[in-house]
Amino acid sequence: MNPVVQDDGPKILNRIHERGVALAIWKRASPNGLAEWLGSLAPEQLPAGRFVSTIEHARSGLSTLCDIVGLAGPQRELLIDDVTTLVRAFGETIGRDRVDIRLEAVDHDSCWRFHHDYVGFRLNATYRGPGTQWPPLAHAERAARAQRGYGGPLNEVAPFSAALFKGVKLAGKSALLHRSPPVAGRSVTRLLLCLNEEDDD
């Protein structure tokens, strides 16, 4: 069975509960103009921070992160709406009302090593820059050994797509090896959304 399942509807996320599925990807497009707007912002204008919230109150926390960097205008509301949609989808999929929400502006090699997440579930979505990468299963052992030296094939989650991983706590050795794309020295700043269960980090 392929451990990675993908579809362009949110119901695909529910397949993460199936035995043998380690990654469920909800393939999504950018809301109107949001990708272009985020790409035009200076790195210091990107909202970043971390908080735990109920699904109902996530919007308030996200608004605060935008206020801190002075974001305004209709695109700001598009971003908040979109992140709130993913928070709700994540919470409903894993059966939790409270979610650990992290937005991070990344211009360094954060989590560049091929690794497994020692969590139950984790959802990543990249709003700016390259997305999370994983080697095909046949190359996973080689990638784990070579790390920075790995030059084999890689899959990459497309921008705005929601990637729901099943971590080691639930998948054990079947958890999918993956990494954040190295961006240091490339004048690239990613905007990454990471969602975890409240007590799982």
C-alpha positions as CSV (number, residue, x, y, z in Angstrom):
1,M,0.0,0.0,0.0
2,N,1.2,3.5,-0.8
3,P,1.8,5.3,2.5
4,V,1.1,8.7,0.8
5,V,-2.5,9.6,-0.3
6,Q,-3.5,12.8,-2.1
7,D,-6.6,14.4,-3.3
8,D,-8.0,17.9,-3.9
9,G,-10.8,17.6,-1.2
10,P,-10.5,17.9,2.6
11,K,-11.9,14.4,3.2
12,I,-8.5,13.0,2.1
13,L,-7.2,14.0,5.5
14,N,-9.4,11.3,7.2
15,R,-7.4,8.6,5.5
16,I,-4.5,9.3,7.9
17,H,-6.4,7.0,10.3
18,E,-6.0,4.1,7.9
19,R,-3.4,1.5,8.6
20,G,-0.4,1.9,6.4
21,V,-1.1,5.6,5.6
22,A,1.7,7.8,6.9
23,L,0.9,11.1,5.0
24,A,-2.4,12.5,3.7
25,I,-2.1,15.5,1.4
26,W,-5.0,17.9,0.7
27,K,-4.0,19.5,-2.5
28,R,-5.1,23.1,-2.5
29,A,-4.6,26.2,-4.5
30,S,-3.8,29.7,-3.2
31,P,-6.8,31.9,-2.6
32,N,-7.1,34.8,-5.0
33,G,-3.9,36.9,-4.9
34,L,-2.7,35.5,-1.6
35,A,0.5,33.8,-2.8
36,E,1.5,36.9,-4.8
37,W,0.8,39.2,-1.8
38,L,2.8,37.0,0.6
39,G,5.6,36.9,-1.9
40,S,5.8,40.6,-2.0
41,L,6.1,41.1,1.7
42,A,9.5,41.8,3.4
43,P,10.4,39.0,5.8
44,E,9.8,41.1,8.8
45,Q,6.2,41.6,7.7
46,L,5.4,37.9,7.8
47,P,3.3,37.0,10.8
48,A,5.1,34.6,13.2
49,G,4.3,33.1,16.6
50,R,2.9,30.2,18.5
51,F,-0.1,29.7,20.7
52,V,-2.6,27.0,21.8
53,S,-6.2,27.7,21.0
54,T,-9.6,26.2,20.6
55,I,-10.7,26.0,17.0
56,E,-13.4,28.6,17.8
57,H,-10.8,31.2,19.0
58,A,-8.0,30.5,16.6
59,R,-9.0,33.5,14.4
60,S,-8.4,35.9,17.4
61,G,-4.8,34.6,17.9
62,L,-4.0,34.7,14.2
63,S,-5.3,38.3,14.1
64,T,-2.9,39.2,17.0
65,L,0.1,37.8,15.1
66,C,-0.9,39.9,12.1
67,D,-1.3,43.0,14.3
68,I,2.2,42.6,15.7
69,V,3.7,43.0,12.3
70,G,1.2,45.6,11.1
71,L,-0.5,43.5,8.4
72,A,-3.7,45.1,7.0
73,G,-6.0,44.8,4.1
74,P,-8.1,42.2,2.4
75,Q,-5.2,39.8,1.9
76,R,-4.7,39.7,5.6
77,E,-8.2,38.4,6.1
78,L,-7.7,35.8,3.3
79,L,-4.6,34.5,5.2
80,I,-6.5,34.4,8.5
81,D,-9.5,32.7,6.9
82,D,-7.2,30.1,5.2
83,V,-5.2,29.2,8.3
84,T,-8.4,29.0,10.3
85,T,-9.8,26.5,7.7
86,L,-6.7,24.3,8.2
87,V,-6.9,24.6,12.0
88,R,-10.5,23.4,11.9
89,A,-9.8,20.6,9.4
90,F,-6.9,19.4,11.6
91,G,-8.8,19.5,14.8
92,E,-11.8,17.8,13.4
93,T,-9.7,15.1,11.7
94,I,-7.9,14.2,14.9
95,G,-10.8,14.7,17.2
96,R,-9.3,17.6,19.2
97,D,-10.9,21.0,20.0
98,R,-7.6,22.6,21.1
99,V,-4.7,22.9,18.7
100,D,-1.1,24.0,19.0
101,I,-0.7,26.6,16.2
102,R,2.7,27.8,14.9
103,L,3.4,30.2,12.1
104,E,7.1,30.5,11.4
105,A,9.1,32.7,9.0
106,V,12.1,30.6,8.1
107,D,15.2,31.9,6.3
108,H,17.6,29.3,7.7
109,D,18.0,25.5,7.5
110,S,15.3,24.7,10.0
111,C,14.7,20.9,10.4
112,W,16.9,20.3,7.4
113,R,17.8,16.8,8.5
114,F,15.8,13.9,7.2
115,H,13.8,12.8,10.2
116,H,10.6,11.4,11.7
117,D,8.3,13.4,13.9
118,Y,8.0,12.0,17.4
119,V,4.3,13.1,17.7
120,G,0.9,11.6,17.0
121,F,-0.2,13.8,14.2
122,R,1.3,17.0,12.6
123,L,0.0,19.1,9.8
124,N,2.3,21.3,7.8
125,A,1.4,23.9,5.1
126,T,3.8,26.2,3.4
127,Y,2.4,29.6,2.5
128,R,5.6,31.0,1.0
129,G,8.7,29.3,-0.4
130,P,9.3,25.6,-1.0
131,G,7.4,22.9,0.9
132,T,8.3,19.9,3.0
133,Q,10.3,17.2,1.2
134,W,10.4,13.5,1.4
135,P,12.4,10.8,-0.5
136,P,10.6,7.9,-2.2
137,L,10.4,4.9,0.1
138,A,13.1,3.1,-2.0
139,H,15.5,5.9,-1.3
140,A,14.6,6.6,2.4
141,E,17.5,4.6,3.9
142,R,20.0,6.2,1.6
143,A,18.6,9.7,2.4
144,A,18.8,9.0,6.2
145,R,22.5,8.0,5.9
146,A,23.6,10.8,3.5
147,Q,21.6,13.7,4.9
148,R,23.1,16.8,3.3
149,G,24.9,14.7,0.8
150,Y,21.8,13.0,-0.5
151,G,21.3,13.8,-4.2
152,G,18.5,11.3,-5.0
153,P,14.9,11.9,-6.0
154,L,12.7,14.0,-3.7
155,N,9.0,14.6,-3.5
156,E,7.8,18.1,-2.3
157,V,4.5,19.3,-0.9
158,A,3.2,22.1,-3.1
159,P,2.6,25.5,-1.6
160,F,-0.7,25.9,0.2
161,S,-1.3,22.1,0.2
162,A,-2.0,20.6,3.7
163,A,0.3,17.7,4.6
164,L,-1.0,15.6,7.5
165,F,1.7,13.3,8.9
166,K,1.3,10.4,11.2
167,G,4.2,10.5,13.6
168,V,6.3,7.9,15.3
169,K,3.9,7.7,18.3
170,L,1.2,6.2,16.0
171,A,3.0,4.9,13.0
172,G,6.2,3.6,14.6
173,K,8.8,2.6,12.0
174,S,6.3,3.3,9.3
175,A,6.4,7.0,9.9
176,L,7.5,8.9,6.8
177,L,11.1,10.3,6.6
178,H,11.0,14.0,5.6
179,R,12.7,17.3,6.0
180,S,12.3,21.1,5.6
181,P,14.0,22.2,2.4
182,P,17.4,23.8,3.1
183,V,17.2,27.5,2.2
184,A,20.1,29.1,4.0
185,G,22.1,31.5,1.8
186,R,19.4,31.5,-0.9
187,S,17.6,34.8,0.0
188,V,14.5,32.7,0.6
189,T,12.1,33.2,3.5
190,R,9.5,30.5,3.9
191,L,6.2,31.0,5.8
192,L,5.3,27.7,7.4
193,L,2.2,26.7,9.3
194,C,2.7,23.8,11.7
195,L,-0.3,22.3,13.7
196,N,0.1,19.9,16.5
197,E,-2.1,18.4,19.2
198,E,-2.1,20.6,22.3
199,D,0.1,18.3,24.4
200,D,2.2,16.8,21.7
201,D,5.5,18.4,20.7
